[in-house]
Amino acid sequence: MAPSIPHFTHDRVTVADGVALRVAVGGSGSPVVLLHGFPQTHLMWRHVAAGLAADHTVICPDLRGYGDSDKPADLDGTAYAKRTMAADVVALARALGHERFALAGHDRGALVAVRAGLDHPDAVTHLAALDVLPTLDMWDVLRGTSAAVGFHLYLMAQPPGLPEQLIGAAPDAFFGHFLDVWTRDRDALPDAVRAAYLKASREAVPSIVADYRASAGIDVAHDRADRDSGNRLGMPVTVLQQDWGAALGYDAAALWRAWAPDLRHDTVDCGHFMAEEAPGEVTAALRALLAREGGRVPA
């Protein structure tokens, strides 16, 4: 049996023309939406979601293009723009009865969360981003040989065709590489969970590449327009990151503060998959975020 979040129900919810998201929902109380990263699915939140469900309605979708959610073809370069994916999240919450909600994302999901906060400030009350930089800053800090750590960003930024062919030729080797090298505690990803991530990813190569390709194109344009206009995240924001700034030579907190004036930025002593490697620390950080000024979102 495939692993799942215990005591959560699963459904498919239509969020756009021809696009439905697979979503796991559990608990009761004020709503919190949790967005997964690469190369994973909503399952990455299984520990944190179970903890938050004690007093929150916890909503864990597979992003469009991932897991059991729909994977539309990217015909014009906008299907996997973070603006499009953020609109999915807002539509999902509304379909479940929530006009306002707290939002946390990891990795790719964090980029979607940030775009949702910028585009839909009346909907997102609190925002957390785990182990990522805003798209515009991410490209700026990758220089010289240090950029080798992000080789996949450059591969999947290439025009359609070659990246899909290369990754599709050995998907388990490609996606498994990141599950292995980004994890410090191998026990945090049990065999059944790792197998579920690999299966979901190998079945979604074109849409995963399209998601990354968007972050080398249309997402940069959207971020630059916001920076130029002074659009920032007005809600309380928490960022948890590995200490990449020290490793690559930049001030991560300063980069984030330019986008989020009400910021709490902390580094963590674990691998990239922190919701699975340090779920207690992540859950505590999210609870602290939800307690900050602005109050709890209504149930």
PyMOL commands that set and color helices and strands:
alter all, ss='L'
color gray80, all
select helices_A, chain A and resi 42-52+82-95+108-119+135-141+144-156+162-169+171-181+186-188+191-202+205-214+218-229+244-248+252-257+274-277+279-290
alter helices_A, ss='H'
color red, helices_A
select strands_A, chain A and resi 9-16+19-26+30-35+56-61+101-106+124-130+237-241+263-267
alter strands_A, ss='S'
color yellow, strands_A
deselect
rebuild
show_as cartoon
